[in-house]
Amino acid sequence: MSVYTRVEHYQLEEFLTHYNLGDLVAYQGINAGIVNTNYFVTTTSGKFVLTLFEQLNHDELPYFLELMAYLAEHGIPTAHPLAEEKGHYSRQLNGKPAALVECLCGKDVDMPTLAQCRALGDSLGRLHTVSPHFHQHRANEHGPHWWRITAERVLPFMERDEATLLQEELQFQASYQDLDLPRGVIHADLFRDNALFEGDKLCGIIDLYYACNDVLIYDLAITVNDWCSLPDGDLDEQRTRAMFQGYSNNRTLTPVEYQVWPVMLRAAALRFWLSRLEDFYFPRLGEITQIKDPSVFSHILQVHIDAGEQRLILLGQDR
């Protein structure tokens, strides 16, 4: 959520005339994330989040904005988008499609507590329970096909050892791509900076603009890799168990999901290693941007490879 497109005061004032939100009081760029331009916007009616979509077009937006509304209306703590005067969730602003959503309370966490991991797992389990019934479908644009294309882009820049690790993991994952696993809409980016807490209470799951239809257990693996990894790349046993305890309150893993859990952890690490490599070697220009360290996920991937089937031990009580 860096600022790539600057919005002038007069542009935002005109944009707000299409919403019944009163007068503009203040606005400020949000320095977090790496995909879209985001601002906090305060009007005489309250505080909101404005997103300008840097990569998505108007035809793609209904999936995400209607999904946010659907989840909020089904008890998932997500920000409901605001409709403008004609009932649409998006408009044009400074040449980009843009949307206003509710500004949720709370803040993200650096070091999650067990209670926070349990609460997030609970909401993710509920999300995976209702999301298969969402009426729209969107393929995962950062799936195996994207992995291969991105690998071809970054491999020429990589050191030999890391390039070998990447190529071997792509080959390993290719043998697991035809499994029949439960699917639905997944968040696909539920990192710590995309969840808002007040104490141990989960107030919001945000930034659903990577959401897509894919394997549910893969979504859980993405979340666990970020929320439960230790500085050495290994998984914190207590946080992992807490996440699964919360998740299993609403959804039980199938036997096949249980068996492929180590594979999904590796797939999730591979996906974000590749995206960080792409951002590192091919950065985008922006007023406020963040380039995150790719080696974090290459290290997590290697630790998962070394652990192998030991990853199943943490899930034993949930089997």
KOLPA-701794 format. One record per residue: y, z, x of N, C-alpha, C in turn. Coordinates in pm, whole numbers, padded with zeros to 5 digits, always signed. Example, Ala and Ser with C-alpha at 12.3 -4.5 7.8 and 13.67 -1.06 7.14 Angstrom:
KOLPA-701794
-00569+00780+01319-00450+00780+01230-00330+00780+01320 -00225+00708+01285-00106+00714+01367+00003+00787+01290 
***
This chain:
KOLPA-701794
-00120+00000+00083+00000+00000+00000+00126+00000+00087 +00130-00085+00186+00249-00100+00268+00353-00182+00193 +00474-00193+00252+00580-00273+00191+00588-00407+00264 +00542-00512+00201+00551-00646+00255+00665-00724+00189 +00690-00699+00062+00796-00767-00014+00903-00665-00049 +01022-00686+00002+01132-00594-00026+01192-00624-00163 +01212-00522-00242+01271-00534-00375+01413-00476-00370 +01510-00556-00410+01648-00510-00414+01674-00432-00543 +01777-00348-00538+01810-00262-00652+01835-00344-00779 +01909-00451-00767+01941-00531-00886+01817-00600-00942 +01722-00638-00854+01598-00701-00900+01514-00603-00982 +01507-00480-00934+01428-00379-01004+01495-00341-01136 +01627-00333-01136+01697-00303-01261+01667-00408-01367 +01671-00535-01328+01643-00642-01424+01498-00634-01472 +01406-00606-01381+01264-00594-01414+01243-00484-01518 +01311-00374-01503+01293-00259-01592+01350-00281-01731 +01437-00381-01746+01491-00408-01880+01382-00454-01976 +01269-00494-01923+01158-00541-02008+01063-00427-02046 +01097-00306-02004+01018-00187-02038+01110-00085-02104 +01056-00005-02188+01135+00098-02256+01129+00227-02175 +01188+00224-02055+01177+00336-01963+01312+00393-01922 +01418+00352-01989+01550+00404-01955+01607+00336-01832 +01700+00405-01764+01772+00348-01651+01705+00385-01518 +01722+00298-01420+01670+00323-01286+01750+00434-01219 +01679+00533-01165+01743+00644-01094+01725+00627-00943 +01603+00597-00899+01575+00584-00757+01443+00511-00738 +01424+00455-00619+01294+00396-00585+01275+00404-00434 +01147+00408-00392+01116+00429-00250+00983+00364-00217 +00976+00292-00104+00852+00230-00060+00748+00334-00025 +00622+00301-00051+00510+00391-00024+00440+00346+00104 +00434+00433+00200+00374+00401+00330+00229+00449+00331 +00141+00374+00265-00002+00405+00265-00077+00279+00225 -00198+00264+00276-00279+00148+00243-00234+00024+00317 -00299-00091+00290-00275-00208+00372-00271-00339+00295 -00280-00339+00162-00296-00465+00090-00172-00505+00012 -00125-00423-00080-00015-00459-00169+00114-00386-00132 +00225-00432-00190+00352-00362-00178+00363-00261-00292 +00398-00137-00259+00408-00032-00360+00537+00048-00344 +00594+00084-00458+00712+00169-00461+00692+00281-00563 +00744+00398-00531+00765+00499-00634+00895+00462-00705 +00892+00461-00837+01009+00427-00917+01040+00541-01013 +01162+00592-01007+01205+00698-01098+01312+00644-01192 +01287+00663-01322+01385+00626-01423+01422+00750-01503 +01509+00733-01597+01546+00846-01681+01431+00889-01772 +01322+00811-01776+01204+00848-01855+01095+00915-01773 +01105+00909-01639+01001+00970-01557+00976+00893-01429 +00861+00922-01366+00827+00861-01237+00705+00771-01254 +00710+00654-01189+00604+00555-01203+00573+00493-01066 +00464+00416-01060+00431+00341-00938+00442+00192-00970 +00520+00123-00890+00536-00022-00902+00453-00088-00793 +00369-00184-00832+00288-00259-00736+00323-00406-00744 +00354-00465-00629+00368-00610-00617+00243-00662-00546 +00176-00756-00607+00046-00801-00558+00065-00915-00459 +00026-00888-00335+00049-00982-00226-00057-01091-00218 -00176-01066-00272-00285-01162-00261-00337-01208-00397 -00326-01125-00498-00376-01160-00630-00272-01240-00707 -00319-01330-00793-00228-01404-00878-00235-01353-01022 -00151-01408-01110-00144-01359-01248-00277-01374-01322 -00351-01478-01290-00479-01499-01359-00583-01395-01320 -00571-01339-01201-00668-01240-01154-00635-01099-01202 -00509-01074-01230-00464-00937-01259-00526-00872-01383 -00551-00947-01492-00605-00879-01611-00732-00799-01585 -00818-00847-01497-00941-00773-01466-00906-00632-01419 -00816-00622-01324-00784-00492-01264-00704-00403-01358 -00603-00459-01422-00518-00378-01507-00590-00334-01635 -00670-00423-01692-00748-00384-01810-00859-00287-01772 -00913-00301-01651-01013-00203-01604-00950-00065-01593 -00830-00057-01537-00763+00072-01525-00741+00135-01661 -00698+00054-01757-00679+00106-01892-00812+00150-01953 -00916+00069-01934-01049+00100-01988-01101+00233-01932 -01089+00251-01802-01140+00374-01741-01060+00495-01787 -00927+00482-01792-00844+00593-01837-00879+00632-01980 -00908+00530-02062-00942+00557-02202-01084+00608-02220 -01164+00605-02113-01300+00659-02117-01314+00785-02031 -01204+00853-02009-01210+00984-01948-01214+00987-01797 -01196+00872-01731-01189+00870-01586-01042+00889-01546 -01011+00977-01452-00871+01003-01418-00809+00890-01337 -00771+00783-01406-00703+00671-01342-00567+00652-01407 -00479+00580-01337-00343+00558-01386-00343+00444-01487 -00302+00472-01608-00298+00370-01712-00177+00280-01688 -00197+00145-01687-00082+00056-01670+00010+00058-01792 +00136+00026-01770+00234+00023-01878+00253-00120-01927 +00257-00137-02056+00281-00269-02115+00432-00294-02125 +00472-00419-02097+00612-00456-02115+00636-00499-02258 +00752-00553-02285+00797-00576-02422+00706-00668-02504 +00633-00758-02437+00543-00850-02506+00398-00802-02507 +00377-00680-02457+00242-00624-02458+00159-00656-02336 +00218-00722-02235+00145-00757-02114+00158-00645-02010 +00054-00631-01927+00056-00528-01823+00124-00574-01694 +00161-00701-01683+00222-00748-01559+00336-00846-01589 +00428-00856-01491+00539-00951-01496+00563-01002-01354 +00655-01095-01341+00695-01149-01211+00811-01067-01157 +00807-01037-01025+00918-00966-00960+00930-01018-00816 +01045-01072-00786+01072-01126-00652+00963-01222-00606 +00920-01307-00698+00822-01409-00665+00678-01362-00662 +00652-01238-00695+00517-01183-00692+00480-01125-00829 +00353-01134-00868+00310-01061-00988+00321-00912-00962 +00367-00838-01063+00394-00696-01044+00355-00618-01168 +00325-00490-01148+00287-00404-01260+00338-00263-01235 +00367-00195-01344+00402-00052-01342+00285+00027-01397 +00251+00139-01331+00146+00227-01381+00197+00370-01381 +00127+00455-01452+00160+00597-01454+00156+00653-01312 +00242+00744-01282+00239+00815-01154+00163+00946-01176 +00046+00955-01118-00038+01072-01138+00006+01187-01048 -00023+01308-01089+00010+01425-01008-00093+01441-00898 -00064+01532-00806-00157+01561-00699-00129+01481-00573 -00207+01507-00470-00192+01437-00342-00329+01419-00279 -00335+01327-00182-00464+01303-00118-00494+01417-00019 -00617+01420+00031-00661+01528+00118-00712+01471+00249 -00689+01546+00357-00738+01505+00488-00879+01558+00514 -00901+01685+00481-01031+01748+00503-01083+01800+00370 -01168+01724+00301-01213+01763+00167-01295+01892+00168 -01273+01973+00066-01356+02091+00046-01484+02051-00027 -01580+02142-00031-01703+02115-00104-01674+02093-00253 -01582+02172-00307-01547+02158-00448-01482+02023-00475 -01398+01976-00383-01336+01845-00400-01438+01732-00393 -01534+01743-00300-01641+01643-00291-01724+01642-00418 -01752+01761-00471-01831+01770-00595-01754+01709-00712 -01624+01736-00720-01542+01683-00829-01533+01531-00820 -01515+01480-00699-01506+01335-00684-01640+01270-00718 -01750+01329-00672-01881+01275-00706-01905+01274-00856 -01860+01378-00925-01873+01385-01070-01800+01269-01137 -01675+01244-01096-01598+01136-01157-01655+00999-01121 -01705+00984-00999-01764+00857-00961-01891+00831-01040 -01969+00936-01065-02088+00921-01148-02052+00881-01290 -01944+00939-01345-01899+00901-01480-01847+00757-01481 -01776+00720-01375-01726+00583-01365-01843+00484-01366 -01948+00515-01290-02063+00426-01283-02145+00427-01413 -02124+00526-01496-02192+00530-01625-02124+00440-01727 -01991+00436-01724-01918+00355-01824-01886+00215-01774 -01878+00196-01642-01830+00068-01590-01922-00051-01620 -02057-00033-01631-02140-00150-01663-02108-00211-01799 -02035-00137-01884-02003-00186-02019-01865-00250-02027 -01793-00254-01913-01662-00319-01912-01681-00468-01939 -01593-00527-02022-01617-00661-02076-01586-00775-01981 -01520-00748-01868-01488-00855-01774-01575-00845-01649 -01583-00955-01577-01666-00960-01456-01587-01021-01342 -01604-00963-01222-01542-01018-01102-01638-01000-00985 -01667-01108-00915-01756-01101-00800-01687-01026-00685 -01767-00969-00597-01715-00897-00481-01672-00998-00375 -01541-01011-00354-01491-01106-00256-01507-01057-00113 -01551-00934-00096-01575-00879+00038-01723-00846+00057 -01807-00928-00005-01951-00912+00006-02008-00988+00125 -02140-01010+00128-02207-01069+00243-02151-01203+00289 -02108-01287+00195-02050-01416+00237-01923-01393+00318 -01839-01303+00272-01716-01267+00346-01749-01202+00479 -01854-01119+00483-01896-01058+00610-01918-01166+00716 -01994-01268+00678-02029-01373+00776-01906-01451+00821 -01819-01487+00726-01698-01562+00761-01607-01480+00852 -01588-01354+00818-01500-01267+00897-01558-01241+01034 -01688-01225+01042-01753-01205+01172-01727-01324+01264 -01734-01444+01209-01707-01563+01290-01565-01563+01344 -01472-01508+01267-01332-01503+01310-01311-01403+01424 -01376-01288+01414-01345-01179+01507-01436-01175+01630 -01555-01233+01621-01650-01224+01732-01593-01273+01865 -01515-01381+01869-01462-01426+01999-01374-01324+02070 -01320-01226+01996-01230-01127+02055-01302-00999+02097 -01428-00984+02061-01497-00856+02077-01569-00843+02211 -01582-00718+02255-01662-00690+02373-01809-00721+02343 -01886-00750+02449-02023-00796+02430-02110-00698+02352 -02102-00569+02385-02188-00470+02319-02157-00462+02169 -02029-00460+02136-01993-00451+01994-02026-00580+01921 -02008-00694+01987-02044-00822+01925-02194-00827+01895 -02274-00773+01986-02419-00770+01964-02453-00679+01846 -02388-00562+01839-02410-00471+01727-02376-00540+01595 -02265-00610+01590-02222-00678+01468-02323-00786+01428 -02365-00868+01521-02458-00976+01490-02594-00922+01444 -02640-00817+01508-02769-00759+01470-02763-00694+01333 -02649-00632+01300-02637-00569+01169-02628-00673+01057 -02559-00780+01082-02555-00888+00983-02695-00942+00955 -02775-00956+01059-02912-01004+01043-02996-00902+00966 -02978-00774+00996-03050-00668+00927-03015-00667+00778 -02886-00673+00747-02843-00665+00607-02889-00787+00527 -02904-00902+00592-02945-01024+00521-03081-01008+00455 -03165-00920+00508-03299-00902+00452-03300-00811+00330 -03185-00754+00294-03177-00661+00180-03085-00713+00069 -03045-00837+00073-02943-00885-00021-02999-00929-00156 -03131-00936-00168-03189-00982-00294-03256-00869-00374 -03224-00744-00341-03283-00633-00412-03229-00622-00554 -03316-00582-00646-03276-00563-00786-03230-00419-00804 -03100-00397-00791-03041-00263-00798-02943-00255-00914 -02927-00137-00974-02830-00121-01084-02690-00164-01041 -02625-00236-01131-02493-00291-01101-02392-00254-01210 -02268-00267-01178-02158-00245-01271-02029-00264-01195 -01918-00222-01253-01792-00226-01181-01790-00111-01081 -01754-00142-00957-01740-00039-00855-01595-00032-00809 -01555+00084-00761-01420+00099-00708-01406+00020-00578 -01506+00034-00489-01518-00043-00365-01422+00000-00255 -01341+00103-00278-01246+00148-00175-01206+00293-00200 -01301+00375-00243-01266+00512-00283-01263+00604-00161 -01163+00579-00077-01139+00662+00040-01055+00784+00000 -01038+00874+00095-00964+00998+00066-00821+00971+00021 -00759+00863+00070-00621+00836+00030-00612+00769-00106 -00726+00748-00171-00726+00690-00305-00771+00789-00412 -00765+00917-00380-00793+01022-00478-00687+01130-00464 -00638+01178-00578-00530+01277-00580-00581+01409-00635 -00552+01517-00564-00598+01650-00604-00481+01747-00614 -00496+01842-00705-00416+01965-00705-00515+02077-00682 -00515+02132-00562-00620+02227-00526-00754+02155-00527 -00850+02210-00601-00982+02147-00610-00997+02063-00737 -00888+02046-00811-00892+01965-00933-00858+01821-00901 -00945+01728-00939-00919+01585-00923-00824+01539-01032 -00707+01490-00991-00605+01445-01086-00605+01294-01104 -00653+01221-01005-00646+01077-01018-00727+01001-00915 -00787+00892-00960-00848+00791-00873-00758+00669-00881 -00706+00625-00767-00604+00522-00767-00649+00400-00686 -00564+00298-00686-00582+00176-00606-00716+00109-00634 -00731+00059-00755-00854-00008-00796-00849-00159-00772 -00766-00205-00681-00747-00349-00665-00850-00415-00574 -00949-00338-00528-01069-00396-00467-01186-00393-00566 -01164-00338-00684-01273-00321-00781-01340-00456-00811 -01469-00450-00834-01547-00571-00857-01682-00531-00915 -01760-00629-00954-01895-00602-01002-01992-00612-00885 -02063-00504-00861-02156-00503-00748-02253-00386-00766 -02327-00356-00661-02431-00254-00662-02366-00115-00665 -02407-00032-00760-02346+00100-00777-02369+00190-00655 -02489+00191-00601-02521+00280-00489-02439+00243-00365 -02402+00117-00354-02316+00073-00243-02179+00139-00254 -02127+00153-00375-01999+00220-00398-02006+00366-00355 -02117+00430-00388-02135+00569-00346-02141+00580-00194 -02205+00484-00128-02213+00485+00017-02076+00469+00082 -01993+00380+00026-01856+00364+00076-01782+00497+00069 -01796+00566-00043-01727+00692-00064-01777+00800+00031 -01907+00813+00043-01966+00915+00131-01927+00891+00277 -01926+00767+00320-01889+00738+00460-01752+00792+00495 -01658+00785+00401-01524+00835+00431-01511+00984+00405 -01563+01032+00295-01543+01170+00255-01630+01270+00331 -01743+01226+00380-01842+01320+00434-01872+01301+00582 -01806+01207+00649-01833+01185+00791-01759+01286+00877 -01827+01330+00981-01769+01419+01081-01701+01336+01190 -01620+01399+01277-01555+01322+01383-01651+01247+01474 -01776+01297+01488-01873+01228+01573-01946+01116+01499 -01910+01090+01372-01970+00981+01296-02090+01022+01213 -02142+01142+01236-02255+01189+01157-02205+01238+01021 -02299+01257+00927-02261+01305+00796-02265+01457+00791 -02163+01514+00730-02161+01658+00703-02260+01686+00590 -02362+01765+00619-02470+01788+00523-02419+01853+00395 -02333+01953+00407-02287+02025+00289-02200+01937+00200 -02108+01861+00261-02022+01775+00181-02103+01663+00114 -02202+01610+00185-02284+01504+00127-02363+01556+00007 -02422+01673+00022-02496+01732-00090-02404+01762-00208 -02284+01810-00178-02189+01840-00286-02152+01712-00361 -02130+01603-00288-02097+01476-00351-02210+01432-00443 -02334+01443-00397-02447+01400-00477-02473+01493-00595 -02447+01621-00577-02461+01713-00689-02366+01676-00801 -02240+01646-00765-02144+01605-00867-02184+01473-00931 -02225+01378-00849-02263+01246-00900-02380+01256-00996 -02480+01336-00960-02602+01346-01041-02579+01419-01172 -02462+01483-01190-02429+01542-01320-02419+01434-01428 -02388+01311-01385-02364+01204-01481-02457+01085-01465 -02511+01067-01347-02598+00951-01323-02704+00987-01220 -02830+00953-01249-02942+00979-01158-02981+00851-01085 -02999+00861-00955-03041+00745-00878-03181+00700-00918 -03203+00570-00918-03337+00518-00940-03418+00533-00811 -03552+00526-00818-03633+00536-00695-03595+00431-00591 -03563+00309-00633-03527+00205-00537-03392+00237-00471 -03298+00287-00549-03168+00326-00493-03187+00434-00388 -03273+00529-00417-03300+00637-00323-03353+00579-00192 -03446+00485-00200-03509+00430-00080-03412+00349+00005 -03317+00280-00058-03227+00194+00019-03098+00265+00059 -03090+00394+00034-02969+00468+00069-02928+00450+00216 -03019+00461+00313-02977+00439+00453-02921+00298+00476 -02977+00200+00407-02929+00062+00420-02788+00049+00364 -02762+00114+00251-02630+00106+00187-02523+00173+00272 -02558+00284+00338-02462+00349+00427-02422+00254+00540 -02518+00182+00593-02490+00086+00699-02408-00031+00646 -02441-00080+00527-02365-00191+00468-02220-00152+00445 -02198-00031+00396-02062+00016+00371-01982+00029+00500 -02047+00079+00607-01980+00088+00737-01948-00050+00792 -02041-00143+00776-02020-00280+00824-01900-00344+00754 -01892-00329+00623-01784-00393+00547-01646-00347+00596 -01630-00216+00619-01497-00168+00657-01472-00182+00807 -01577-00189+00885-01558-00226+01026-01500-00367+01033 -01558-00459+00957-01511-00597+00957-01367-00610+00906 -01333-00539+00800-01197-00551+00747-01095-00495+00846 -01130-00388+00916-01038-00334+01016-01028-00424+01138 -01140-00488+01176-01133-00585+01284-01042-00701+01247 -01053-00749+01124-00969-00859+01078-00822-00818+01081 -00790-00698+01032-00651-00652+01033-00600-00632+01175 -00690-00590+01265-00650-00563+01404-00619-00693+01477 -00705-00792+01462-00688-00918+01535-00597-01018+01465 -00583-01004+01333-00499-01096+01256-00405-01016+01166 -00313-00937+01222-00227-00849+01142-00130-00928+01056 -00095-00869+00942+00005-00927+00853+00139-00860+00878 +00246-00937+00863+00380-00883+00882+00422-00805+00758 +00488-00691+00780+00538-00612+00669+00642-00513+00716 +00722-00464+00623+00825-00367+00657+00763-00235+00700 +00658-00194+00629+00583-00074+00664+00436-00114+00660 +00368-00107+00772+00227-00145+00773+00146-00044+00851 +00016-00042+00823-00077+00046+00893-00196-00036+00941 -00224-00032+01070-00343-00094+01125-00437+00019+01164 -00552+00026+01100-00644+00136+01123-00747+00101+01228 -00795+00201+01298-00884+00184+01413-01021+00131+01371 -01058+00009+01414-01190-00044+01375-01307+00036+01431 -01288+00098+01547-01400+00165+01614-01454+00283+01534 -01374+00336+01441-01423+00445+01357-01550+00402+01284 -01548+00281+01229-01662+00236+01150-01773+00174+01233 -01742+00122+01349-01852+00078+01436-01931+00199+01483 -01862+00310+01505-01928+00433+01548-02013+00490+01434 -01956+00493+01312-02032+00542+01196-02157+00455+01175 -02141+00324+01188-02256+00234+01173-02364+00267+01274 -02326+00283+01401-02426+00312+01503-02497+00444+01477 -02424+00544+01431-02487+00673+01400-02586+00658+01286 -02551+00580+01184-02645+00557+01074-02770+00483+01123 -02752+00388+01211-02867+00315+01266-02959+00411+01340 -02899+00496+01423-02978+00592+01502-03049+00693+01412 -02984+00732+01301-03043+00832+01211-03159+00776+01131 -03152+00650+01094-03260+00586+01020-03294+00658+00891 -03422+00682+00870-03470+00743+00745-03429+00889+00731 -03377+00949+00837-03331+01088+00826-03220+01103+00723 -03152+00994+00693-03046+01000+00592-03102+01041+00456 -03230+01016+00430-03288+01051+00301-03304+01201+00284 -03309+01274+00393-03330+01419+00386-03220+01485+00307 -03097+01437+00324-02983+01498+00253-02993+01481+00103 -03072+01384+00059-03082+01357-00085-03209+01416-00145 -03286+01488-00068-03416+01534-00114-03414+01607-00245 -03315+01694-00266-03313+01774-00387-03270+01693-00509 -03215+01571-00485-03168+01488-00596-03265+01375-00630 -03377+01373-00560-03472+01264-00578-03535+01267-00713 
***
